[in-house]
């Protein structure tokens, strides 16, 4: 009987956050940037996650950085592939 799980990773510091927010991070088992915890997928856990979305990242396998950084990395990879392909075409036509 395998229960669904959620992996949360702290991506931002709790310095300057309200005590209640810091307490929510501690309840999620987080305390430092980069720390990851796997939790059961239950309504009370989802409620805690909803209180601190600006400080954490959520993923199945443990997120590798923020979504925005991943999207920009993919865009750069595609642009580099296009430039390499164009250079290869130019080399082939000469």
Secondary structure, 3 states (H helix, E strand, C coil): CCCCEEEEEECCCCCCCCHHHHHHHHHCCCCCCCCEEEEECCHHHHHHHHHCCCCEEEECCCCCCCHHHHHHHHHHHHHHHHHHHHHHHHHHHC
